[in-house]
């Protein structure tokens, strides 16, 4: 199990502190899941530099291509890493007739509002109750993301397992970003945990 200090920072030699308080957006009282992303940039330093912008979005962890793990936000703080939620009932083939009717009109804003009225796990984990993990990896000329490296996947597997055990997160509550929100479908498509 991970040791987490009173500031919400992991104390472990595999995790390097690189906290950017500019991406923290208020207290996170409950953790319901983990969302795995890819950055769009080719180095960890490009993400770390962008996190200095007061309006930057970011995630709690950043994993460099060679596997180094940086913790960029406190686990007791929200970060804006998810975006508007998709209806989870679609992925799980369990939408009610009322939900199906509402989903016939395409409105990501309305869909997100309906989902946010629910509690996880009836909805996907959102900014206020999920940990974000970014994998360094840019989109290629054809628009698809580069493959996640073996070293990144090794670090991701370790980090997800440790966070899941320490915080009591079910493995069914770990998702790729495009599963929960409207993002490039190739984002983190080769991530494995």
N, CA, C and O of each residue as an XYZ file, in Angstrom:
772
protein
N       0.839     -1.186      0.000
C       0.000      0.000      0.000
C       0.878      1.240      0.000
O       1.969      1.259      0.568
N       0.361      2.286     -0.662
C       1.104      3.542     -0.734
C       0.991      4.322      0.567
O      -0.040      4.285      1.239
N       2.044      5.017      0.907
C       2.015      5.971      2.003
C       1.679      7.327      1.392
O       2.370      7.793      0.486
N       0.623      7.955      1.886
C       0.201      9.276      1.403
C       0.297     10.232      2.580
O      -0.298      9.989      3.629
N       1.045     11.321      2.412
C       1.244     12.252      3.527
C       0.026     13.150      3.727
O      -0.941     13.061      2.969
N       0.065     14.008      4.733
C      -1.082     14.861      5.085
C      -1.402     15.881      3.997
O      -2.491     16.454      3.994
N      -0.484     16.113      3.089
C      -0.718     17.025      1.968
C      -1.316     16.308      0.747
O      -1.601     16.936     -0.272
N      -1.498     14.997      0.866
C      -2.037     14.230     -0.252
C      -0.991     13.808     -1.268
O      -1.318     13.474     -2.407
N       0.267     13.825     -0.853
C       1.366     13.457     -1.739
C       1.871     12.060     -1.391
O       2.012     11.710     -0.219
N       2.141     11.262     -2.434
C       2.643      9.902     -2.271
C       4.099      9.958     -1.816
O       4.908     10.714     -2.353
N       4.407      9.147     -0.822
C       5.779      9.029     -0.330
C       6.278      7.653     -0.752
O       6.006      6.649     -0.095
N       7.019      7.627     -1.870
C       7.535      6.381     -2.432
C       8.656      6.748     -3.403
O       8.517      7.711     -4.157
N       9.758      6.008     -3.401
C      10.869      6.357     -4.301
C      10.509      6.290     -5.782
O      11.201      6.893     -6.603
N       9.444      5.572     -6.146
C       9.044      5.497     -7.563
C       8.283      6.735     -8.024
O       8.088      6.935     -9.223
N       7.849      7.572     -7.067
C       7.022      8.733     -7.410
C       7.774     10.010     -7.044
O       8.163     10.211     -5.893
N       7.970     10.864     -8.040
C       8.709     12.115     -7.860
C       7.726     13.273     -7.711
O       6.846     13.456     -8.552
N       7.875     14.043     -6.656
C       6.991     15.184     -6.418
C       7.281     16.281     -7.426
O       8.423     16.717     -7.576
N       6.233     16.724     -8.117
C       6.323     17.844     -9.065
C       4.996     18.602     -8.985
O       4.386     18.923    -10.005
N       4.568     18.878     -7.766
C       3.241     19.456     -7.519
C       3.105     20.824     -8.175
O       3.955     21.701     -8.018
N       2.019     20.976     -8.909
C       1.675     22.254     -9.553
C       0.329     22.680     -8.988
O      -0.717     22.267     -9.489
N       0.352     23.500     -7.950
C      -0.895     23.896     -7.289
C      -1.821     24.656     -8.232
O      -3.013     24.787     -7.951
N      -1.293     25.159     -9.346
C      -2.117     25.884    -10.321
C      -3.138     24.984    -10.999
O      -4.113     25.493    -11.551
N      -2.956     23.661    -10.983
C      -3.936     22.756    -11.610
C      -4.912     22.168    -10.589
O      -5.819     21.422    -10.958
N      -4.730     22.500     -9.312
C      -5.632     22.016     -8.270
C      -6.848     22.934     -8.198
O      -6.714     24.157     -8.154
N      -8.034     22.330     -8.188
C      -9.278     23.101     -8.328
C     -10.257     22.888     -7.185
O     -11.467     22.911     -7.412
N      -9.785     22.684     -5.992
C     -10.658     22.522     -4.838
C     -10.593     21.124     -4.268
O     -10.104     20.195     -4.910
N     -11.088     20.989     -3.064
C     -10.985     19.736     -2.322
C     -11.711     18.577     -3.005
O     -12.813     18.737     -3.530
N     -11.070     17.412     -2.987
C     -11.688     16.178     -3.459
C     -11.940     15.329     -2.220
O     -11.005     14.847     -1.582
N     -13.203     15.154     -1.893
C     -13.570     14.461     -0.664
C     -13.643     12.954     -0.823
O     -13.504     12.220      0.156
N     -13.859     12.485     -2.043
C     -14.053     11.069     -2.307
C     -13.400     10.724     -3.634
O     -13.478     11.504     -4.583
N     -12.757      9.565     -3.714
C     -12.180      9.100     -4.975
C     -12.974      7.883     -5.425
O     -13.013      6.862     -4.738
N     -13.610      8.006     -6.596
C     -14.442      6.930     -7.134
C     -13.782      6.170     -8.282
O     -14.221      5.072     -8.622
N     -12.733      6.737     -8.885
C     -12.127      6.068    -10.020
C     -10.845      6.727    -10.480
O     -10.369      7.702     -9.897
N     -10.302      6.163    -11.543
C      -9.059      6.643    -12.155
C      -9.302      6.779    -13.650
O      -9.899      5.900    -14.272
N      -8.832      7.899    -14.232
C      -8.947      8.136    -15.663
C      -7.532      8.231    -16.242
O      -6.697      8.987    -15.745
N      -7.275      7.450    -17.306
C      -5.954      7.395    -17.943
C      -5.998      8.214    -19.238
O      -6.885      8.034    -20.072
N      -5.033      9.108    -19.386
C      -4.951     10.054    -20.504
C      -3.618      9.928    -21.233
O      -2.706      9.239    -20.776
N      -3.522     10.610    -22.381
C      -2.234     10.905    -23.009
C      -2.159     12.413    -23.180
O      -3.176     13.075    -23.385
N      -0.947     12.952    -23.093
C      -0.769     14.396    -22.987
C      -0.980     15.181    -24.274
O      -1.590     16.250    -24.246
N      -0.504     14.690    -25.365
C      -0.469     15.489    -26.582
C       0.898     16.119    -26.799
O       1.189     16.584    -27.901
N       1.736     16.146    -25.780
C       3.093     16.663    -25.890
C       4.086     15.516    -25.908
O       3.758     14.399    -25.506
N       5.299     15.787    -26.373
C       6.276     14.719    -26.543
C       7.191     14.502    -25.345
O       7.952     13.535    -25.324
N       7.131     15.391    -24.338
C       7.981     15.230    -23.152
C       7.196     15.577    -21.890
O       6.208     16.311    -21.936
N       7.650     15.040    -20.780
C       7.058     15.397    -19.493
C       7.287     16.878    -19.215
O       6.414     17.552    -18.669
N       8.451     17.381    -19.588
C       8.760     18.784    -19.302
C       7.767     19.734    -19.964
O       7.436     20.771    -19.391
N       7.285     19.397    -21.165
C       6.307     20.275    -21.817
C       5.017     20.342    -21.004
O       4.413     21.409    -20.895
N       4.591     19.223    -20.435
C       3.396     19.231    -19.581
C       3.663     19.979    -18.282
O       2.857     20.811    -17.866
N       4.787     19.688    -17.641
C       5.118     20.356    -16.386
C       5.192     21.874    -16.570
O       4.758     22.629    -15.701
N       5.734     22.310    -17.686
C       5.802     23.750    -17.975
C       4.413     24.332    -18.185
O       4.117     25.429    -17.711
N       3.556     23.598    -18.896
C       2.204     24.108    -19.161
C       1.392     24.204    -17.880
O       0.496     25.044    -17.793
N       1.674     23.374    -16.885
C       0.933     23.394    -15.623
C       1.180     24.683    -14.827
O       0.450     24.961    -13.876
N       2.183     25.461    -15.194
C       2.456     26.722    -14.503
C       1.451     27.807    -14.881
O       1.321     28.805    -14.172
N       0.743     27.620    -15.990
C      -0.275     28.570    -16.426
C      -1.467     28.475    -15.475
O      -1.966     27.374    -15.242
N      -1.943     29.605    -14.912
C      -3.050     29.557    -13.952
C      -4.342     28.956    -14.504
O      -5.174     28.493    -13.724
N      -4.531     28.949    -15.809
C      -5.751     28.376    -16.381
C      -5.526     26.965    -16.937
O      -6.381     26.424    -17.639
N      -4.377     26.379    -16.617
C      -4.034     25.053    -17.151
C      -4.908     23.956    -16.558
O      -5.330     24.018    -15.403
N      -5.159     22.967    -17.377
C      -5.772     21.729    -16.902
C      -4.648     20.723    -16.717
O      -3.596     20.837    -17.345
N      -4.867     19.754    -15.869
C      -3.848     18.746    -15.653
C      -4.398     17.596    -14.849
O      -5.561     17.606    -14.445
N      -3.568     16.611    -14.618
C      -3.952     15.417    -13.880
C      -3.047     15.266    -12.658
O      -2.098     16.030    -12.477
N      -3.348     14.288    -11.836
C      -2.615     14.078    -10.593
C      -1.230     13.469    -10.795
O      -0.313     13.711    -10.010
N      -1.091     12.673    -11.860
C       0.182     12.011    -12.138
C       0.532     12.160    -13.608
O      -0.342     12.308    -14.461
N       1.826     12.116    -13.886
C       2.358     12.213    -15.241
C       3.444     11.147    -15.366
O       4.360     11.089    -14.547
N       3.338     10.306    -16.393
C       4.331      9.248    -16.580
C       5.097      9.497    -17.878
O       4.529      9.487    -18.970
N       6.404      9.722    -17.725
C       7.306      9.989    -18.857
C       7.476      8.713    -19.679
O       7.203      7.611    -19.204
N       7.931      8.881    -20.919
C       8.074      7.740    -21.831
C       8.989      6.651    -21.297
O       8.785      5.473    -21.592
N      10.016      7.035    -20.500
C      10.915      6.008    -19.975
C      10.438      5.469    -18.633
O      11.141      4.689    -17.992
N       9.226      5.886    -18.198
C       8.587      5.296    -17.028
C       8.621      6.097    -15.743
O       7.988      5.702    -14.763
N       9.342      7.217    -15.714
C       9.379      8.039    -14.509
C       7.973      8.551    -14.189
O       7.267      9.042    -15.070
N       7.574      8.429    -12.914
C       6.259      8.881    -12.461
C       6.434     10.177    -11.680
O       7.217     10.241    -10.733
N       5.693     11.215    -12.088
C       5.657     12.479    -11.371
C       4.263     12.649    -10.767
O       3.262     12.398    -11.437
N       4.197     13.072     -9.512
C       2.906     13.448     -8.932
C       2.790     14.954     -9.060
O       3.598     15.698     -8.503
N       1.779     15.405     -9.800
C       1.653     16.816    -10.129
C       0.532     17.523     -9.372
O       0.406     18.744     -9.461
N      -0.282     16.777     -8.630
C      -1.338     17.379     -7.813
C      -1.590     16.503     -6.597
O      -1.358     15.295     -6.622
N      -2.061     17.127     -5.550
C      -2.402     16.418     -4.329
C      -3.588     15.490     -4.564
O      -4.494     15.825     -5.328
N      -3.590     14.345     -3.924
C      -4.707     13.417     -4.027
C      -5.930     13.901     -3.246
O      -7.001     13.300     -3.333
N      -5.773     14.970     -2.494
C      -6.926     15.546     -1.791
C      -7.522     16.723     -2.560
O      -8.429     17.399     -2.074
N      -7.001     16.961     -3.769
C      -7.472     18.080     -4.596
C      -8.010     17.576     -5.942
O      -7.492     16.619     -6.517
N      -9.052     18.239     -6.422
C      -9.580     17.964     -7.762
C      -8.650     18.582     -8.800
O      -7.995     19.594     -8.549
N      -8.607     17.959     -9.954
C      -8.001     18.592    -11.122
C      -9.023     18.497    -12.257
O      -9.901     17.634    -12.241
N      -8.905     19.374    -13.223
C      -9.813     19.354    -14.365
C      -9.156     18.524    -15.470
O      -8.328     19.027    -16.229
N      -9.533     17.267    -15.549
C      -8.919     16.377    -16.524
C      -9.939     15.552    -17.306
O      -9.562     14.855    -18.248
N     -11.211     15.613    -16.944
C     -12.181     14.719    -17.566
C     -12.990     15.378    -18.675
O     -13.030     14.838    -19.781
N     -13.621     16.487    -18.444
C     -14.515     17.096    -19.428
C     -15.937     16.597    -19.236
O     -16.257     15.988    -18.215
N     -16.789     16.858    -20.220
C     -18.203     16.478    -20.137
C     -18.347     14.964    -20.248
O     -17.820     14.342    -21.170
N     -19.070     14.383    -19.294
C     -19.239     12.937    -19.251
C     -20.200     12.427    -20.311
O     -21.188     13.076    -20.654
N     -19.875     11.237    -20.822
C     -20.799     10.471    -21.658
C     -21.736      9.689    -20.725
O     -21.448      9.520    -19.541
N     -22.834      9.228    -21.268
C     -23.761      8.391    -20.501
C     -23.149      7.008    -20.303
O     -22.907      6.290    -21.272
N     -22.901      6.640    -19.065
C     -22.296      5.345    -18.761
C     -23.228      4.193    -19.144
O     -22.764      3.104    -19.482
N     -24.533      4.431    -19.090
C     -25.479      3.354    -19.408
C     -25.306      2.859    -20.844
O     -25.624      1.705    -21.134
N     -24.808      3.709    -21.748
C     -24.573      3.279    -23.138
C     -23.461      2.234    -23.206
O     -23.604      1.210    -23.875
N     -22.364      2.494    -22.519
C     -21.241      1.557    -22.512
C     -21.654      0.217    -21.915
O     -21.201     -0.839    -22.356
N     -22.516      0.274    -20.911
C     -22.900     -0.933    -20.175
C     -24.232     -1.531    -20.636
O     -24.734     -2.477    -20.028
N     -24.799     -0.981    -21.706
C     -26.062     -1.483    -22.262
C     -27.153     -1.629    -21.201
O     -27.795     -2.674    -21.090
N     -27.350     -0.558    -20.422
C     -28.360     -0.611    -19.374
C     -29.186      0.678    -19.280
O     -29.735      0.984    -18.221
N     -29.276      1.431    -20.380
C     -30.044      2.677    -20.370
C     -31.536      2.390    -20.218
O     -32.066      1.439    -20.792
N     -32.187      3.226    -19.442
C     -33.641      3.129    -19.303
C     -34.294      3.734    -20.541
O     -33.630      4.460    -21.280
N     -35.568      3.460    -20.791
C     -36.260      4.098    -21.916
C     -36.207      5.630    -21.852
O     -36.094      6.287    -22.887
N     -36.286      6.194    -20.662
C     -36.200      7.652    -20.509
C     -34.831      8.153    -20.929
O     -34.726      9.173    -21.610
N     -33.763      7.434    -20.525
C     -32.400      7.829    -20.908
C     -32.209      7.694    -22.414
O     -31.611      8.572    -23.035
N     -32.695      6.634    -23.002
C     -32.570      6.439    -24.446
C     -33.255      7.575    -25.197
O     -32.715      8.090    -26.176
N     -34.412      7.955    -24.752
C     -35.139      9.057    -25.397
C     -34.342     10.357    -25.298
O     -34.213     11.087    -26.281
N     -33.811     10.644    -24.115
C     -33.032     11.871    -23.926
C     -31.770     11.866    -24.774
O     -31.349     12.916    -25.260
N     -31.158     10.698    -24.959
C     -29.914     10.600    -25.718
C     -30.119     10.706    -27.230
O     -29.151     10.865    -27.974
N     -31.356     10.620    -27.685
C     -31.622     10.746    -29.123
C     -31.333     12.153    -29.625
O     -31.045     12.343    -30.806
N     -31.408     13.137    -28.743
C     -31.024     14.503    -29.079
C     -29.581     14.687    -28.640
O     -29.288     14.662    -27.445
N     -28.670     14.875    -29.603
C     -27.253     14.986    -29.281
C     -26.975     16.329    -28.625
O     -27.045     17.377    -29.267
N     -26.659     16.281    -27.341
C     -26.289     17.468    -26.587
C     -25.333     17.052    -25.473
O     -25.774     16.645    -24.398
N     -24.016     17.151    -25.725
C     -23.056     16.770    -24.695
C     -23.263     17.523    -23.376
O     -23.037     16.963    -22.304
N     -23.688     18.779    -23.447
C     -23.917     19.553    -22.226
C     -25.080     18.974    -21.429
O     -24.976     18.799    -20.215
N     -26.187     18.676    -22.106
C     -27.351     18.109    -21.427
C     -27.040     16.705    -20.909
O     -27.455     16.338    -19.809
N     -26.306     15.919    -21.708
C     -25.935     14.570    -21.287
C     -25.077     14.625    -20.027
O     -25.301     13.860    -19.089
N     -24.095     15.528    -20.001
C     -23.233     15.698    -18.835
C     -24.060     16.104    -17.617
O     -23.840     15.591    -16.520
N     -25.000     17.012    -17.801
C     -25.833     17.476    -16.680
C     -26.638     16.314    -16.089
O     -26.731     16.178    -14.869
N     -27.214     15.484    -16.953
C     -27.971     14.321    -16.467
C     -27.055     13.344    -15.735
O     -27.424     12.802    -14.693
N     -25.851     13.120    -16.286
C     -24.919     12.193    -15.647
C     -24.447     12.722    -14.298
O     -24.334     11.960    -13.338
N     -24.173     14.014    -14.218
C     -23.658     14.582    -12.973
C     -24.716     14.604    -11.863
O     -24.380     14.815    -10.698
N     -25.969     14.392    -12.208
C     -27.021     14.285    -11.193
C     -26.962     12.915    -10.502
O     -27.599     12.707     -9.469
N     -26.196     11.990    -11.079
C     -26.045     10.641    -10.527
C     -24.773     10.577     -9.677
O     -23.908     11.449     -9.756
N     -24.685      9.539     -8.876
C     -23.465      9.265     -8.123
C     -22.699      8.135     -8.822
O     -23.304      7.250     -9.428
N     -21.374      8.173     -8.733
C     -20.581      7.043     -9.229
C     -20.887      5.847     -8.327
O     -21.017      6.030     -7.116
N     -21.005      4.661     -8.851
C     -20.703      4.186    -10.189
C     -21.878      4.198    -11.168
O     -21.769      3.605    -12.241
N     -22.989      4.844    -10.843
C     -24.071      4.949    -11.826
C     -23.637      5.828    -12.993
O     -24.178      5.717    -14.094
N     -22.671      6.692    -12.756
C     -22.054      7.504    -13.804
C     -20.559      7.234    -13.769
O     -20.049      6.616    -12.835
N     -19.859      7.708    -14.806
C     -18.401      7.596    -14.820
C     -17.800      8.509    -13.753
O     -18.424      9.497    -13.369
N     -16.598      8.194    -13.270
C     -15.897      9.116    -12.382
C     -15.676     10.453    -13.109
O     -15.418     10.483    -14.312
N     -15.781     11.543    -12.362
C     -15.663     12.890    -12.928
C     -14.533     13.648    -12.232
O     -13.837     13.100    -11.377
N     -14.362     14.910    -12.610
C     -13.288     15.707    -12.020
C     -13.324     15.695    -10.496
O     -12.283     15.580     -9.849
N     -14.520     15.812     -9.923
C     -14.590     15.944     -8.467
C     -14.351     14.651     -7.706
O     -14.235     14.673     -6.480
N     -14.274     13.500     -8.419
C     -14.078     12.255     -7.682
C     -13.188     11.246     -8.412
O     -13.351     10.037     -8.244
N     -12.254     11.741     -9.216
C     -11.350     10.807     -9.893
C      -9.911     11.322     -9.899
O      -9.646     12.523     -9.862
N      -9.008     10.363     -9.948
C      -7.584     10.650    -10.081
C      -7.240     10.544    -11.563
O      -7.611      9.576    -12.226
N      -6.538     11.533    -12.069
C      -6.096     11.516    -13.462
C      -4.640     11.117    -13.564
O      -3.792     11.581    -12.802
N      -4.366     10.238    -14.530
C      -2.986      9.828    -14.820
C      -2.720     10.123    -16.284
O      -3.389      9.574    -17.160
N      -1.750     10.985    -16.558
C      -1.339     11.328    -17.922
C      -0.118     10.508    -18.318
O       0.830     10.370    -17.544
N      -0.152      9.973    -19.520
C       0.999      9.318    -20.120
C       1.534     10.252    -21.194
O       0.780     10.692    -22.062
N       2.815     10.557    -21.145
C       3.388     11.430    -22.171
C       3.250     10.730    -23.521
O       3.657      9.579    -23.676
N       2.682     11.424    -24.480
C       2.519     10.852    -25.810
C       1.725     11.763    -26.708
O       0.582     12.107    -26.407
N       2.317     12.148    -27.789
C       1.738     13.125    -28.713
C       0.924     12.449    -29.818
O       1.083     11.263    -30.106
N       0.057     13.244    -30.416
C      -0.684     12.774    -31.592
C       0.250     12.828    -32.803
O       1.074     13.734    -32.928
N       0.106     11.855    -33.678
C       0.908     11.792    -34.898
C       0.239     12.613    -36.002
O      -0.852     13.145    -35.804
N       0.881     12.715    -37.150
C       0.356     13.498    -38.274
C      -1.033     13.024    -38.705
O      -1.843     13.827    -39.169
N      -1.311     11.733    -38.557
C      -2.630     11.205    -38.946
C      -3.690     11.415    -37.864
O      -4.844     11.024    -38.041
N      -3.300     12.032    -36.746
C      -4.245     12.332    -35.674
C      -4.298     11.301    -34.571
O      -4.860     11.572    -33.509
N      -3.725     10.115    -34.790
C      -3.751      9.096    -33.744
C      -2.561      9.297    -32.802
O      -1.511      9.803    -33.200
N      -2.749      8.894    -31.564
C      -1.686      9.034    -30.575
C      -0.605      7.980    -30.782
O      -0.872      6.880    -31.264
N       0.619      8.340    -30.407
C       1.716      7.370    -30.437
C       1.419      6.268    -29.431
O       0.669      6.469    -28.477
N       2.008      5.119    -29.652
C       1.817      3.998    -28.730
C       2.476      4.306    -27.388
O       3.533      4.934    -27.328
N       1.842      3.859    -26.329
C       2.399      3.953    -24.987
C       3.594      3.011    -24.921
O       3.534      1.902    -25.453
N       4.663      3.427    -24.285
C       5.862      2.588    -24.209
C       5.677      1.478    -23.174
O       4.815      1.563    -22.299
N       6.497      0.445    -23.290
C       6.464     -0.647    -22.309
C       6.795     -0.120    -20.916
O       6.191     -0.550    -19.933
N       7.747      0.804    -20.824
C       8.117      1.374    -19.522
C       6.953      2.159    -18.925
O       6.720      2.100    -17.718
N       6.224      2.893    -19.761
C       5.046      3.611    -19.261
C       3.990      2.639    -18.749
O       3.414      2.844    -17.680
N       3.742      1.584    -19.514
C       2.742      0.601    -19.077
C       3.163     -0.097    -17.790
O       2.313     -0.381    -16.946
N       4.451     -0.380    -17.619
C       4.928     -0.980    -16.362
C       4.650     -0.039    -15.192
O       4.158     -0.467    -14.148
N       4.967      1.240    -15.370
C       4.722      2.221    -14.311
C       3.230      2.421    -14.076
O       2.794      2.548    -12.932
N       2.448      2.449    -15.150
C       0.997      2.612    -15.028
C       0.390      1.443    -14.256
O      -0.431      1.650    -13.362
N       0.790      0.214    -14.596
C       0.271     -0.968    -13.888
C       0.572     -0.882    -12.401
O      -0.298     -1.134    -11.567
N       1.798     -0.530    -12.076
C       2.183     -0.415    -10.668
C       1.362      0.668     -9.976
O       0.819      0.437     -8.896
N       1.265      1.854    -10.591
C       0.575      2.981     -9.973
C      -0.916      2.701     -9.792
O      -1.468      2.970     -8.725
N      -1.571      2.167    -10.814
C      -3.000      1.844    -10.704
C      -3.231      0.808     -9.614
O      -4.166      0.940     -8.824
N      -2.393     -0.215     -9.561
C      -2.545     -1.255     -8.533
C      -2.378     -0.670     -7.132
O      -3.162     -0.970     -6.232
N      -1.366      0.155     -6.954
C      -1.112      0.751     -5.637
C      -2.223      1.721     -5.227
O      -2.683      1.689     -4.086
N      -2.656      2.583     -6.156
C      -3.738      3.517     -5.840
C      -5.038      2.764     -5.551
O      -5.773      3.110     -4.626
N      -5.311      1.733     -6.352
C      -6.534      0.946     -6.160
C      -6.563      0.297     -4.787
O      -7.572      0.347     -4.084
N      -5.446     -0.312     -4.415
C      -5.383     -0.974     -3.116
C      -5.455      0.033     -1.976
O      -6.187     -0.183     -1.010
N      -4.716      1.118     -2.070
C      -4.644      2.097     -0.991
C      -5.963      2.838     -0.810
O      -6.386      3.081      0.320
N      -6.615      3.199     -1.913
C      -7.819      4.034     -1.848
C      -9.112      3.238     -2.019
O     -10.201      3.811     -1.984
N      -8.999      1.926     -2.204
C     -10.189      1.102     -2.341
C     -10.948      1.336     -3.640
O     -12.179      1.349     -3.649
N     -10.220      1.520     -4.730
C     -10.837      1.753     -6.049
C     -10.934      0.419     -6.781
O      -9.931     -0.269     -6.971
N     -12.138      0.062     -7.186
C     -12.334     -1.182     -7.940
C     -11.693     -1.060     -9.315
O     -11.695      0.019     -9.907
N     -11.147     -2.155     -9.826
C     -10.528     -2.124    -11.163
C     -11.558     -1.811    -12.249
O     -11.188     -1.364    -13.335
N     -12.835     -2.038    -11.975
C     -13.894     -1.688    -12.931
C     -14.102     -0.187    -13.027
O     -14.858      0.279    -13.880
N     -13.441      0.576    -12.164
C     -13.596      2.032    -12.142
C     -12.345      2.741    -12.660
O     -12.092      3.895    -12.314
N     -11.564      2.047    -13.491
C     -10.402      2.632    -14.163
C     -10.730      2.652    -15.653
O     -11.048      1.621    -16.245
N     -10.649      3.860    -16.258
C     -11.087      4.048    -17.645
C     -10.076      4.866    -18.436
O      -9.318      5.660    -17.880
N     -10.087      4.650    -19.759
C      -9.372      5.549    -20.664
C     -10.237      6.796    -20.850
O     -11.464      6.711    -20.811
N      -9.617      7.929    -21.047
C     -10.322      9.200    -21.214
C     -11.416      9.159    -22.288
O     -12.518      9.645    -22.032
N     -11.161      8.598    -23.481
C     -12.210      8.593    -24.498
C     -13.431      7.740    -24.126
O     -14.497      7.912    -24.717
N     -13.293      6.830    -23.163
C     -14.449      6.040    -22.736
C     -15.454      6.892    -21.968
O     -16.660      6.663    -22.058
N     -14.964      7.870    -21.217
C     -15.837      8.639    -20.333
C     -16.230     10.005    -20.874
O     -17.214     10.593    -20.423
N     -15.475     10.512    -21.832
C     -15.693     11.859    -22.358
C     -15.356     11.857    -23.851
O     -14.661     10.962    -24.331
N     -15.836     12.832    -24.563
C     -15.630     12.877    -26.018
C     -14.224     13.390    -26.343
O     -13.983     14.596    -26.405
N     -13.320     12.459    -26.545
C     -11.930     12.757    -26.846
C     -11.486     11.906    -28.024
O     -12.230     11.041    -28.486
N     -10.278     12.151    -28.508
C      -9.701     11.365    -29.596
C      -9.724      9.884    -29.197
O      -9.130      9.516    -28.184
N     -10.402      9.029    -29.978
C     -10.534      7.613    -29.597
C      -9.215      6.875    -29.444
O      -9.165      5.839    -28.782
N      -8.142      7.387    -30.044
C      -6.851      6.700    -29.941
C      -6.075      7.097    -28.684
O      -5.024      6.520    -28.405
N      -6.573      8.069    -27.925
C      -5.877      8.499    -26.723
C      -5.766      7.336    -25.729
O      -6.773      6.757    -25.323
N      -4.551      7.010    -25.350
C      -4.258      5.940    -24.389
C      -4.795      4.587    -24.832
O      -5.034      3.717    -23.995
N      -4.989      4.395    -26.131
C      -5.551      3.117    -26.619
C      -4.612      1.941    -26.385
O      -5.060      0.796    -26.341
N      -3.329      2.202    -26.235
C      -2.373      1.119    -25.991
C      -1.943      1.057    -24.530
O      -1.030      0.309    -24.181
N      -2.602      1.847    -23.668
C      -2.314      1.799    -22.241
C      -2.861      0.498    -21.664
O      -3.934      0.034    -22.049
N      -2.107     -0.082    -20.737
C      -2.532     -1.337    -20.111
C      -2.294     -1.239    -18.611
O      -1.236     -0.811    -18.150
N      -3.288     -1.640    -17.888
C      -3.148     -1.681    -16.425
C      -3.738     -2.948    -15.937
O      -3.737     -3.207    -14.734
